Amino acid sequence: MRRTAAARPLTGTALAVALAGPAVVVAVALTSPAYANSGGTLEVYPATVTPGTRVTVNTTACGSGGTAAGDASAVGAGAFVLAPGTHKEVAVGQFRVPPGAQPGTYEIVARCDGNADARQVTGDLVVTLTSTRPPVQPPVQPRGSVKTGVGGALGPDPVQTTAGVAALAVAAVGGTWLLHRRARGDRF
C-alpha cells in the first residue's frame, strides 16, 4: 500500500536539512496528526534515497531499552526490527529499499513493543531516481617533490641544479688531482 505525504496533512515536527552543493533542500515530515503527542518521532536517514539504498530509522518513543516492530511495506521493503542501539534510550533499525521501488514519498511506521498504549510513530521516506548526494571526486594525484628535508637542497630549478653539479665536478677533479700529486710524492 503506497501512501504519499501529500495524501495526509502534515503537522508536528518537520525537519529541513540543507545539503551541501547546489542549494538542495530536503524536507522530512516526522510525525502525523494522529501521533503528534505520542512522545517521540521516527527519524529516517537518509530521508531521500535511490532504489537499492540501505535506510536507518531510529526513535526514542519506546523508552529506555525499548524495541519496536518496523513496517516499510509501503515502499516494498516489508517488516524490520528496531532494537536498542548504543544509547539505550534509542531504538534503531534498518531496511533496504527494493531495487524496483518507484519514485514517491512513502510512510514508514514503527510500533513500540511492550507499551500498554501501543505507541506508534511514523516518518516519511522519499524515493527518487537520481541521487541527491554530491558526486564522488576522484583522488588528487600528488605533484612535485616530497618535502622530507633530505636531499633536493638545490630545488627543482634547472639552473641551480646545473650549478650544483658543476661545483661537485670541480671538487671531484680537484680532489683527484691532489691525491694524484700526493701519490707521486710532489710537494706544494
HELIX and SHEET records of a PDB file:
HELIX    1   1 ALA A    5  ALA A    7  5                                   3    
HELIX    2   2 PRO A   33  TYR A   35  5                                   3    
HELIX    3   3 PRO A  158  ARG A  184  1                                  27    
SHEET    1   A 2 ALA A  14  LEU A  19  0                                        
SHEET    2   A 2 VAL A  24  ALA A  29 -1                                        
SHEET    1   B 8 GLU A  43  TYR A  45  0                                        
SHEET    2   B 8 ARG A  54  THR A  59 -1                                        
SHEET    3   B 8 ALA A  91  ARG A  96 -1                                        
SHEET    4   B 8 ALA A  79  PRO A  84 -1                                        
SHEET    5   B 8 ALA A  68  ASP A  71 -1                                        
SHEET    6   B 8 GLY A 104  CYS A 112 -1                                        
SHEET    7   B 8 GLN A 120  VAL A 127 -1                                        
SHEET    8   B 8 THR A  48  VAL A  49  1                                        
END                                                                             
